[in-house]
């Protein structure tokens, strides 16, 4: 979880800092790990070398397992070695530890600064990647119509200014100022002080340290909190955390947590967890509290969460006994490895910095555009800098921002028969609801309706055959990460061939169309009014009629109607466009597309606005070659050609092309994700327990760099109560010329009989830590624009 100001449960740092324990173990290189009471203190005698006093980069509560066997552990991560000595990180997951895992996110973020490597080396900058630490980052890719996987492709970078000091025979002390809310009003910074007195060891799995933080906004002081560890005289390891604060608009939060663990041997940890947190924001509030106790076989949990809004209160009562040796494994992140054994790299982007309001901001430039996080926006002509370091010297390469009002995407056809989709989940909107539908060889039927439950989207049973509307049906195929379009004129049969399309963004360097582009459906007007972007609250019962597009009169048997698509493609196109590569813009004659002024760029209002999504834009020569135009409606036209283009626009940056130009005026080129056709088999399955309906089915995967393989669909799992990937791929599985290796995942525990937990009752949990000792941390204005950038995502900058 990234450091940010208090805005509700999912974004309140203090509310999430509950007890945690690092199951990793590392043999101590010093007698500093001797038994007895040890608590963090600035004046503790420490004789270890500086580098040994590092902050643990991963905290988890239960050991991951493979085939019921405990894994070899280390101080950094729960991991084990598979073929070719590649490491996979697994974590046991249970809702009672959700907030605990968020404590691990904080430690993961701060560990990326590598402050122990920079002791007494002056103030410097580190850019931490929150995506490396987020436990909620699925990496699944895709998920619905119009889905854009760019959120998963780019790092979520956050700036930390660091000063690390180590006096002889004293603890390692790091002071940090974390830029939590750049570009939105007055900047918010978290001030952090970390005191490390002992490294991770068998006796102290997460090491001994004291971490305290306070939020600052100008002269205002917000929430304060801590994470700290200690050892008791009875050789128990304790991790405590807490936070307390309040803010404007009725925001409050309070959290307390403790984990008390006992290490029995190298593979066995037993203990308690006790937590209590609450928060409010205006009309919204939440509470979560409970206890958990576990031994080497079972986990006993009593944990309750409650969320209250103007619509009512949702309560989740997690109570029961869980078997630590029965679980379902789900892998989230994968590497792609080439024939030489090296992880495949992609030129997917680089970090940038720029100046705004007199301060240095940071972002990411890549294939999907320019990502600026909470830093605001830039405009054509602005300058951003790619910063590199070599031999301690900073060098900046300036690039000029180029922002177009929309963007063009090249669509390349692939085909699939309806028979190949037999038994596969398909998504279809009908009457304002999202349904899962399946083709059984003779009928396309509804099997479930997607609803929003306490755990997010859930399924409820549904039935009935799907009727293809007169204007056609747009169906999302999660396994192919693509849409198919079924016309009412098509006869549904296994042999029916349907088209789907891979997508490539048209940039100044690739895939630029030089032909006339004919349009017969949803053809954008060149100067849409601001009112045309206002979303209709009543919904649509048929083809959309929008002032964003050109209209025409058609007759489908019920009289003439004004709609945004032609009845067929045999006559004059509704519009003929060209693409101006120099301006990255769509033109009709000499008139270029332009957005109206005054459109809101606030993401909170984007859901109330329509966006421009054109129908198929087809080169004139390709249109000429299409047979039987008089019987072809615009929905089917995309199926008849190998390539076509689609234009989109809107108020938000993700609807626009935002690129960089170098000093010669040329666009900077980035690699598109590799597209891979993958067929899942039993031999390739992680544990051989995948639903057989997915075996033998094809999936379209995309790879944009280490750890970033997208395209495995997710679905709500009844046996775990959560969304899970449909399958997980075994290490070494082949796809094309590459091999796939999972690197990160989780295991969800299965329920056991209540009697199994009789030996670990919940009575006697340790007391929660007091919040009376909270004191504000103030590290001043440590760090500035001239301080060196030394780490990005935990990796040293060269």
C-alpha positions in Angstrom: 0.0 0.0 0.0 1.5 3.3 -1.0 1.9 6.1 1.5 -0.9 8.6 0.9 -3.1 10.9 2.9 -6.1 9.5 4.8 -9.0 9.0 2.4 -10.8 5.9 3.6 -10.0 2.4 4.6 -8.3 1.2 1.5 -6.1 4.2 1.5 -5.5 4.9 5.2 -1.9 3.8 6.0 -2.4 3.9 9.8 -5.5 1.8 9.6 -3.6 -0.9 7.8 -0.5 -1.2 9.9 -1.4 -4.2 12.0 0.8 -6.9 13.4 3.0 -9.0 11.1 5.8 -11.4 11.2 8.4 -12.3 8.7 8.4 -16.1 8.1 11.7 -15.8 6.4 14.7 -16.9 8.4 18.4 -16.0 8.0 21.2 -17.3 10.1 22.7 -14.4 12.1 26.3 -13.5 11.5 26.7 -12.1 15.0 25.9 -12.8 18.6 23.6 -9.8 18.5 20.7 -12.3 18.1 21.3 -13.8 21.5 18.2 -14.6 23.5 16.8 -12.2 26.1 14.7 -9.1 26.0 15.8 -6.7 23.2 13.9 -3.6 22.2 14.8 -1.0 19.5 16.7 1.9 21.0 18.8 4.7 19.4 21.6 3.9 22.0 21.6 0.1 21.8 25.1 -1.3 21.5 25.4 -2.8 18.0 28.7 -4.2 16.7 27.5 -5.7 13.4 28.7 -4.4 10.1 26.3 -1.7 8.6 25.1 -3.8 5.7 23.9 -6.6 8.0 21.4 -4.2 9.6 19.0 -4.1 6.7 15.2 -3.8 6.9 13.3 -7.0 6.0 11.7 -6.5 2.6 8.8 -8.9 3.1 6.5 -9.8 6.0 4.0 -12.5 6.0 2.4 -14.6 8.7 2.2 -18.2 7.4 4.5 -20.3 5.4 3.9 -21.0 1.8 4.0 -24.7 0.9 4.4 -27.0 -2.1 2.6 -30.4 -2.1 2.1 -30.2 1.7 5.9 -29.8 2.4 7.2 -26.9 4.3 9.5 -24.7 2.2 13.0 -23.5 2.7 12.8 -19.9 4.0 14.9 -16.8 4.1 14.7 -13.3 5.5 13.5 -11.7 2.3 10.6 -13.8 1.0 8.8 -17.1 1.4 10.3 -18.9 -1.5 11.6 -22.2 -2.8 13.7 -23.4 -5.7 12.3 -25.1 -8.8 13.9 -26.3 -12.0 16.9 -24.2 -13.2 17.2 -22.7 -9.7 14.5 -20.1 -10.4 12.8 -18.7 -7.3 9.0 -18.6 -6.7 7.5 -16.6 -3.9 4.4 -18.0 -2.3 2.3 -16.7 0.6 -0.5 -18.3 2.6 -3.5 -16.0 2.5 -6.4 -15.7 4.8 -8.7 -12.7 5.3 -7.7 -12.4 9.0 -4.3 -11.3 7.7 -5.3 -8.8 5.0 -4.4 -5.8 7.0 -1.3 -7.5 8.3 -0.1 -8.0 4.8 -0.5 -4.2 4.2 2.1 -3.7 6.9 4.4 -5.8 4.7 3.7 -3.4 1.9 5.1 -0.5 3.9 8.2 -2.5 4.8 8.6 -3.5 1.1 8.3 0.1 0.0 10.9 1.4 2.4 13.3 -1.5 1.8 13.5 -0.4 -1.9 15.4 2.6 -0.7 18.3 0.3 0.3 19.2 2.8 3.1 21.6 0.3 4.7 23.8 0.5 1.6 24.0 4.3 1.8 24.9 4.8 5.5 26.8 8.1 6.0 26.6 8.8 2.2 24.4 11.9 2.3 20.9 12.6 1.3 19.6 10.9 -1.9 16.4 10.1 -3.8 14.9 6.7 -4.4 11.9 5.9 -6.6 10.0 3.1 -5.1 7.6 1.0 -7.2 4.4 0.4 -5.2 3.3 -2.3 -7.7 6.1 -4.5 -6.5 4.6 -4.4 -3.0 0.9 -4.4 -3.5 -0.7 -7.7 -2.5 -3.8 -6.8 -4.5 -2.0 -6.5 -7.8 -3.5 -9.3 -9.7 -1.4 -9.1 -12.9 -4.3 -10.8 -14.6 -4.8 -8.4 -17.4 -8.0 -7.8 -19.4 -11.4 -8.2 -17.9 -14.0 -6.4 -19.8 -15.0 -4.5 -22.9 -12.6 -1.7 -23.7 -10.2 -2.9 -21.0 -6.8 -1.3 -21.1 -4.0 -3.2 -19.3 -1.8 -0.2 -19.1 -2.4 0.1 -15.3 -0.6 -3.2 -14.9 2.2 -2.4 -17.4 3.7 0.8 -15.9 5.3 1.0 -12.5 3.6 3.0 -9.8 6.5 5.2 -8.8 6.7 7.2 -5.6 9.6 9.5 -4.5 11.4 9.0 -1.2 14.1 11.3 0.1 16.5 9.4 2.3 19.3 10.2 4.8 21.0 7.2 6.5 23.4 7.4 9.4 25.4 4.9 11.3 27.7 5.8 14.2 30.3 3.3 15.5 28.7 0.6 17.6 25.3 2.3 17.3 22.1 1.4 15.5 21.5 2.2 11.8 19.2 5.2 11.7 17.3 6.2 8.5 15.2 9.4 8.1 12.9 9.5 5.1 10.5 12.0 3.6 7.9 10.2 1.3 6.1 12.3 -1.3 2.6 10.9 -0.8 0.4 13.3 -2.7 2.2 15.3 -5.3 0.3 17.6 -7.6 -3.1 17.7 -5.7 -3.4 20.8 -3.7 -0.8 21.2 -1.0 1.7 18.4 -1.0 1.5 15.7 1.6 4.7 14.1 2.9 5.1 11.2 5.3 8.1 11.7 7.6 9.6 8.4 8.6 12.3 7.3 11.1 13.6 3.8 11.1 16.0 2.5 13.8 17.5 -1.0 13.1 19.4 -2.7 15.9 19.4 -6.3 14.8 19.2 -8.1 11.4 16.8 -11.0 10.6 17.7 -14.2 12.3 16.1 -17.4 13.6 15.3 -15.8 16.9 14.0 -12.5 15.2 12.7 -13.4 11.8 12.0 -9.8 10.8 15.0 -8.4 12.7 14.7 -5.9 15.5 13.7 -2.4 14.5 11.5 0.6 15.3 9.7 2.4 12.5 7.7 5.6 13.2 5.9 7.9 10.8 3.8 11.1 10.7 1.9 12.7 7.9 2.7 16.4 7.2 0.8 18.9 5.0 2.5 22.2 5.2 2.3 23.2 8.9 -0.4 20.7 9.6 0.4 17.4 11.3 -1.8 14.4 10.5 -1.8 10.8 11.5 1.1 9.1 13.3 1.9 5.5 13.7 4.6 2.8 14.2 5.7 -0.7 13.4 8.2 -2.2 15.8 9.6 -5.5 16.8 11.2 -7.0 19.9 12.1 -10.2 21.6 10.8 -11.3 25.0 12.8 -12.9 27.7 10.9 -16.1 26.9 12.3 -16.2 23.4 9.1 -15.0 21.7 9.3 -12.7 18.8 6.8 -9.8 18.9 5.7 -7.3 16.2 3.5 -4.4 17.2 1.9 -1.7 15.1 -0.5 1.1 15.6 -1.7 4.3 14.2 -4.0 7.2 15.1 -5.1 10.3 13.3 -7.8 12.6 12.0 -8.2 14.9 9.0 -10.7 17.2 7.3 -14.2 16.1 6.1 -14.7 13.9 9.2 -11.8 11.6 8.6 -10.5 9.6 11.5 -8.6 6.4 11.9 -7.2 4.2 14.7 -5.5 0.9 14.5 -3.7 -1.5 16.9 -2.2 -4.8 16.2 0.2 -7.4 17.7 1.7 -10.7 16.6 3.4 -12.9 19.1 5.3 -15.7 17.5 7.4 -18.6 18.8 9.9 -20.3 16.5 10.1 -24.0 17.3 12.4 -25.1 14.6 13.5 -24.1 11.1 10.1 -24.9 9.5 7.7 -24.4 12.4 6.3 -21.2 13.8 3.3 -21.0 16.1 1.6 -18.0 17.6 -1.2 -15.4 18.0 -2.4 -12.4 16.1 -4.7 -9.8 17.6 -5.9 -6.7 15.8 -8.5 -3.8 16.1 -9.0 -0.9 13.7 -11.7 1.6 12.8 -12.1 4.7 10.7 -14.5 7.2 9.3 -14.8 9.5 6.3 -17.9 11.6 6.1 -20.9 9.2 5.9 -18.6 6.2 5.6 -17.1 4.1 8.4 -15.5 0.7 8.9 -14.3 -1.5 11.7 -12.2 -4.7 11.6 -11.2 -6.7 14.7 -10.4 -10.2 15.7 -7.9 -12.8 16.7 -6.1 -15.7 15.1 -4.0 -18.5 16.5 -2.1 -21.2 14.7 0.2 -24.2 15.2 2.0 -26.2 12.6 -1.2 -27.9 11.3 -4.3 -25.6 11.8 -5.3 -22.0 11.9 -8.1 -20.8 14.2 -9.8 -17.5 13.2 -12.4 -15.1 14.6 -12.3 -11.9 12.6 -15.1 -9.5 11.7 -15.2 -6.5 9.4 -18.0 -4.0 9.0 -18.4 -1.3 6.4 -21.2 1.3 6.7 -22.4 3.7 4.0 -25.6 5.6 3.3 -26.8 2.5 1.6 -26.4 0.3 4.7 -23.9 -1.8 6.5 -22.1 -4.9 5.1 -20.6 -7.2 7.7 -18.2 -10.1 7.0 -17.7 -12.6 9.8 -14.7 -14.8 9.2 -14.8 -17.5 11.8 -13.6 -21.0 11.6 -10.8 -23.6 11.5 -8.5 -23.9 8.5 -6.2 -26.6 7.4 -2.6 -25.4 6.8 -2.0 -28.4 4.5 -5.1 -28.0 2.3 -5.1 -25.1 0.0 -5.5 -23.8 -3.6 -2.5 -22.2 -5.2 -2.8 -19.2 -7.6 0.2 -17.7 -9.4 0.0 -14.0 -10.1 3.3 -13.0 -11.8 5.4 -14.8 -14.4 8.7 -14.3 -16.3 9.3 -15.3 -19.9 12.6 -17.0 -20.6 14.3 -17.4 -24.0 16.3 -20.3 -25.3 19.5 -19.1 -23.7 17.9 -19.1 -20.2 17.7 -15.4 -19.9 14.6 -13.5 -18.8 13.1 -11.7 -21.8 13.4 -7.9 -21.5 11.2 -5.4 -23.4 11.8 -1.7 -24.1 8.5 -0.9 -22.5 9.5 2.5 -21.0 11.6 4.5 -18.6 11.1 6.9 -15.6 11.0 10.6 -16.2 11.1 13.7 -14.1 9.8 17.2 -14.8 9.3 20.5 -13.0 5.8 21.7 -11.9 4.9 24.4 -9.5 8.6 24.8 -8.7 9.0 21.2 -7.6 10.4 18.1 -9.3 7.8 15.5 -10.2 8.2 12.0 -11.4 6.4 9.7 -13.9 6.8 7.0 -16.4 6.9 7.1 -20.2 6.1 3.9 -22.1 4.2 2.2 -24.8 0.8 3.1 -23.4 1.7 6.8 -23.0 2.9 9.1 -20.3 1.9 8.1 -16.8 2.2 10.8 -14.1 0.3 9.3 -11.2 -0.9 12.0 -8.9 1.5 14.6 -10.3 -1.0 16.2 -12.6 -0.9 16.5 -16.4 1.4 17.9 -19.0 0.7 19.5 -22.4 2.2 19.6 -25.8 5.5 21.5 -25.7 6.3 20.7 -22.1 9.7 19.1 -21.3 10.3 15.9 -19.3 13.7 14.4 -18.6 14.9 10.9 -18.7 17.5 10.7 -15.9 20.4 8.3 -15.8 23.3 7.9 -13.4 26.8 6.7 -14.1 29.8 6.8 -11.8 27.8 9.0 -9.4 27.1 11.6 -12.2 23.6 12.6 -13.1 22.7 13.1 -16.7 19.4 14.2 -18.1 18.0 13.7 -21.6 15.2 16.1 -22.4 12.2 15.1 -24.4 9.3 17.2 -25.6 5.7 16.1 -24.8 3.4 15.7 -27.7 -0.3 15.3 -26.7 -3.0 14.5 -29.3 -6.8 14.8 -28.7 -7.3 11.1 -29.3 -5.5 8.0 -30.4 -5.7 5.4 -33.2 -5.4 1.7 -32.7 -4.6 -0.8 -35.4 -6.7 -4.0 -35.2 -5.3 -7.2 -36.7 -7.7 -10.1 -37.3 -7.6 -13.6 -35.9 -10.4 -16.1 -36.0 -12.0 -18.6 -33.7 -14.9 -20.9 -34.3 -17.8 -21.0 -31.9 -17.0 -24.7 -31.4 -13.6 -23.8 -30.1 -15.3 -21.7 -27.4 -17.6 -24.5 -26.3 -17.8 -24.5 -22.4 -15.7 -21.3 -22.2 -17.0 -18.4 -20.1 -18.2 -15.5 -22.2 -19.5 -12.1 -20.9 -22.6 -10.5 -22.4 -24.5 -7.4 -21.3 -28.2 -7.7 -21.5 -30.8 -5.3 -20.1 -28.2 -3.4 -18.1 -26.7 -6.5 -16.4 -23.6 -8.5 -17.1 -24.1 -12.3 -17.6 -21.7 -15.2 -18.0 -22.9 -17.2 -21.0 -21.7 -20.4 -22.6 -22.0 -22.2 -25.9 -22.8 -25.9 -25.5 -22.8 -26.8 -29.2 -26.4 -25.9 -29.9 -27.4 -23.0 -27.7 -25.8 -19.9 -26.3 -27.2 -19.8 -22.7 -26.9 -17.7 -19.6 -25.3 -19.5 -16.7 -24.7 -16.7 -14.1 -25.3 -13.1 -13.5 -22.5 -10.9 -12.1 -23.5 -9.0 -9.0 -21.5 -6.8 -6.6 -21.1 -8.5 -3.2 -19.0 -7.9 -0.1 -16.0 -9.3 -1.8 -16.5 -7.5 -5.1 -18.1 -9.0 -8.2 -19.8 -12.3 -7.4 -22.0 -14.8 -9.4 -25.6 -15.8 -8.9 -27.3 -18.5 -10.9 -29.0 -17.5 -14.2 -30.6 -19.3 -17.0 -32.2 -18.8 -20.4 -31.0 -18.7 -24.0 -29.4 -15.6 -25.3 -31.3 -13.8 -28.0 -29.0 -11.8 -30.4 -30.5 -8.3 -30.7 -31.4 -6.9 -34.0 -28.4 -4.6 -33.8 -26.1 -7.4 -32.9 -24.3 -8.6 -29.7 -20.9 -7.6 -28.5 -19.4 -10.4 -26.4 -16.2 -10.3 -24.3 -14.0 -13.5 -24.3 -11.8 -13.4 -21.2 -9.6 -16.3 -22.4 -8.7 -14.3 -25.6 -8.7 -10.9 -23.9 -10.9 -9.8 -26.9 -14.3 -8.9 -28.1 -16.3 -10.8 -30.8 -19.3 -9.4 -32.5 -22.3 -11.7 -33.4 -24.8 -10.3 -35.9 -28.5 -11.2 -35.8 -28.0 -12.4 -39.4 -25.5 -15.1 -38.3 -26.6 -18.8 -37.7 -25.1 -20.0 -34.5 -23.2 -23.3 -35.0 -19.9 -24.9 -34.0 -18.6 -24.1 -37.5 -19.4 -20.4 -37.2 -16.1 -18.4 -37.7 -15.8 -15.3 -35.6 -13.1 -12.6 -35.6 -11.2 -11.1 -32.8 -8.4 -8.7 -33.0 -5.0 -7.9 -31.6 -4.3 -4.2 -30.9 -1.4 -2.0 -31.5 -1.4 1.7 -30.7 -0.6 3.8 -33.8 2.3 6.1 -32.8 4.6 8.4 -34.7 6.9 5.4 -35.3 4.7 2.4 -36.4 1.5 1.2 -38.0 0.6 4.6 -39.5 -2.3 4.3 -42.1 -1.7 6.1 -45.4 -5.0 5.2 -47.0 -8.5 6.7 -46.9 -10.4 5.3 -44.0 -14.1 4.5 -44.6 -16.5 4.4 -41.7 -20.1 3.0 -41.5 -20.7 2.9 -37.8 -20.0 5.3 -34.9 -18.2 7.7 -37.2 -16.9 10.6 -35.0 -18.0 14.1 -35.8 -15.0 16.4 -36.0 -16.2 19.0 -33.5 -18.4 17.3 -30.9 -20.1 19.6 -28.3 -19.4 19.3 -24.6 -23.0 18.2 -24.0 -22.5 15.2 -26.3 -20.2 13.7 -23.8 -22.8 13.7 -21.0 -23.8 10.1 -20.3 -27.5 9.2 -20.7 -28.9 8.1 -17.3 -31.7 6.1 -18.9 -29.5 3.7 -20.8 -30.1 2.5 -24.3 -32.4 -0.2 -25.6 -30.8 -0.6 -29.0 -28.1 0.9 -31.1 -26.6 4.0 -29.4 -27.8 7.3 -30.8 -25.2 9.9 -29.8 -24.3 13.4 -31.0 -20.6 12.2 -30.8 -21.2 10.4 -34.1 -22.7 11.0 -37.5 -26.3 9.8 -37.9 -28.2 8.3 -40.8 -31.8 7.0 -41.3 -32.3 3.3 -41.6 -35.3 1.0 -41.7 -35.1 -2.4 -39.9 -38.7 -3.2 -40.5 -40.2 -1.0 -37.8 -40.0 2.3 -39.7 -37.2 4.7 -40.2 -34.9 5.4 -37.3 -32.0 7.9 -36.9 -29.0 5.9 -35.7 -25.2 6.0 -35.7 -24.7 3.2 -38.2 -25.6 2.4 -41.8 -28.0 -0.5 -42.6 -25.3 -2.1 -44.8 -21.9 -1.1 -46.3 -22.8 -1.2 -49.9 -23.4 2.5 -50.4 -21.6 5.7 -49.6 -19.7 5.7 -46.3 -21.1 7.8 -43.4 -17.6 9.4 -43.3 -14.3 9.1 -45.1 -11.2 10.1 -43.0 -7.5 10.3 -43.3 -4.8 10.1 -40.6 -2.4 12.9 -40.1 0.8 11.3 -38.7 2.4 14.7 -38.0 -0.4 15.7 -35.7 -1.5 12.2 -34.6 -5.0 13.1 -35.4 -8.1 12.1 -37.4 -9.2 14.4 -40.2 -12.3 14.6 -42.4 -11.2 16.5 -45.4 -9.1 19.4 -44.1 -10.9 19.4 -40.7 -9.2 17.8 -37.8 -10.9 16.3 -34.8 -11.0 18.6 -31.8 -12.2 18.2 -28.2 -14.4 20.9 -26.8 -13.0 23.1 -24.1 -14.1 22.7 -20.5 -14.3 19.0 -20.4 -13.6 17.7 -16.9 -10.3 15.8 -16.4 -11.3 14.7 -12.9 -11.3 10.9 -12.7 -14.2 11.0 -10.2 -16.4 12.5 -12.8 -15.3 10.3 -15.7 -17.9 7.7 -15.0 -20.6 10.2 -15.9 -19.1 11.0 -19.3 -19.2 9.2 -22.6 -16.1 8.7 -24.7 -15.6 8.5 -28.4 -15.1 4.9 -29.7 -15.4 4.7 -33.4 -16.6 1.8 -35.4 -14.2 0.0 -37.9 -12.2 2.4 -40.0 -11.3 0.4 -43.1 -8.9 1.3 -45.9 -10.8 2.1 -49.1 -9.0 -0.7 -51.1 -10.0 -3.3 -48.4 -13.6 -2.1 -48.5 -13.6 -2.4 -52.3 -12.6 -6.1 -52.0 -15.4 -7.0 -49.6 -18.0 -9.2 -51.4 -21.8 -9.0 -51.0 -21.8 -5.5 -49.4 -25.5 -5.1 -49.7 -26.1 -7.9 -47.2 -23.3 -6.9 -44.8 -24.2 -4.8 -41.8 -21.4 -2.7 -40.2 -21.1 -5.0 -37.2 -19.8 -7.8 -39.5 -17.6 -5.6 -41.6 -14.6 -5.9 -39.2 -14.8 -9.7 -39.7 -14.3 -9.4 -43.4 -10.9 -7.7 -43.5 -7.5 -8.5 -42.1 -6.8 -5.1 -40.6 -8.8 -2.0 -39.7 -8.4 0.9 -37.3 -10.3 2.3 -34.3 -10.3 5.9 -33.1 -11.0 6.9 -29.5 -11.0 10.2 -27.6 -12.3 11.7 -24.4 -11.4 14.0 -21.5 -9.1 11.5 -19.8 -5.4 11.0 -20.8 -6.0 7.2 -21.4 -8.2 8.2 -24.3 -5.4 10.2 -26.0 -2.0 9.6 -27.5 0.7 11.2 -25.4 4.2 10.6 -26.7 7.7 12.0 -26.5 9.8 13.6 -29.2 13.6 13.7 -29.1 15.8 16.6 -30.1 15.4 15.8 -33.8 11.6 15.9 -33.6 11.3 12.1 -33.9 8.9 10.1 -31.7 10.5 7.9 -29.1 9.7 4.2 -29.9 8.7 1.7 -27.2 8.1 -2.0 -27.6 4.5 -3.3 -27.7 3.8 -6.3 -25.5 4.7 -9.7 -27.0 1.5 -11.5 -28.0 1.6 -15.2 -27.4 -1.0 -17.9 -28.2 -1.1 -20.4 -25.4 -3.1 -23.6 -25.0 -3.5 -24.8 -21.4 -2.9 -28.5 -20.8 -2.9 -30.8 -17.8 0.9 -31.2 -18.1 1.3 -27.4 -17.9 -1.0 -27.0 -14.9 0.7 -25.9 -11.7 -1.0 -28.6 -9.5 -3.1 -30.6 -11.8 -6.3 -29.5 -10.1 -7.6 -27.1 -12.6 -11.2 -27.4 -13.8 -11.1 -29.6 -16.9 -13.2 -27.2 -18.9 -10.1 -25.0 -19.3 -7.9 -27.9 -20.5 -7.3 -27.7 -24.3 -8.6 -24.1 -24.5 -6.6 -21.3 -26.2 -5.6 -18.1 -24.4 -4.0 -14.9 -25.7 -1.2 -13.8 -23.5 0.7 -10.6 -23.5 4.2 -10.0 -22.1 5.6 -6.6 -21.5 8.7 -7.4 -19.4 9.8 -9.3 -16.3 7.0 -10.3 -14.0 4.4 -8.9 -16.4 2.6 -11.6 -18.2 -1.1 -10.7 -18.8 -4.1 -12.6 -20.2 -5.0 -15.4 -17.7 -8.6 -14.6 -16.9 -9.9 -14.4 -13.3 -13.2 -15.6 -11.8 -14.9 -15.7 -8.5 -14.1 -19.0 -6.8 -16.7 -20.4 -4.4 -14.3 -22.7 -2.6 -12.1 -19.8 -1.6 -14.6 -17.0 -1.5 -12.4 -14.8 -3.7 -11.5 -14.1 -7.3 -8.8 -16.3 -8.5 -7.0 -16.9 -11.9 -8.7 -19.7 -13.8 -5.4 -21.7 -13.8 -1.8 -21.4 -12.9 1.1 -22.4 -15.2 3.8 -24.8 -14.2 7.4 -23.7 -14.3 9.1 -24.5 -17.6 5.9 -24.6 -19.7 6.6 -23.8 -23.3 4.8 -21.1 -25.3 6.2 -20.4 -28.8 9.9 -20.0 -28.5 9.8 -19.2 -24.8 9.3 -20.9 -21.4 7.1 -19.5 -18.7 8.3 -19.3 -15.0 5.9 -18.2 -12.2 7.6 -15.9 -9.7 4.8 -14.8 -7.3 1.6 -16.3 -6.0 -0.6 -17.1 -3.0 -2.3 -20.1 -1.4 -5.8 -19.9 0.0 -6.6 -22.2 2.9 -9.4 -24.7 2.9 -11.8 -25.0 5.8 -11.4 -27.8 8.4 -13.7 -29.3 11.1 -14.0 -27.1 14.1 -12.7 -29.9 16.3 -9.3 -29.7 14.6 -8.7 -26.4 16.3 -9.6 -27.5 19.8 -5.9 -27.6 20.8 -5.5 -23.9 19.8 -8.3 -21.9 21.5 -8.4 -18.2 20.9 -8.3 -17.3 24.6 -5.1 -15.7 25.9 -4.3 -13.5 22.9 -1.6 -10.9 23.6 -2.8 -7.4 24.6 -2.9 -4.7 21.9 -0.1 -2.1 22.0 -0.9 1.3 23.6 -1.2 4.3 21.3 -0.4 6.7 24.2 3.3 6.8 23.3 2.7 8.1 19.7 4.9 11.1 19.0 5.2 13.1 15.8 8.2 12.4 13.5 9.6 15.5 11.8 12.6 15.1 9.5 12.4 18.6 8.2 12.8 19.4 4.5 15.3 16.5 3.9 15.9 16.1 0.2 15.5 18.4 -2.8 15.6 18.4 -6.6 19.4 18.3 -6.6 19.7 15.2 -4.5 21.0 12.2 -6.4 18.6 9.5 -7.6 20.3 6.2 -6.6 17.6 3.5 -6.7 14.5 2.8 -8.8 12.3 0.0 -7.6 15.1 -1.3 -5.3 17.6 -1.5 -8.1 20.7 0.8 -8.1 20.7 3.4 -10.9 23.9 3.1 -13.0 
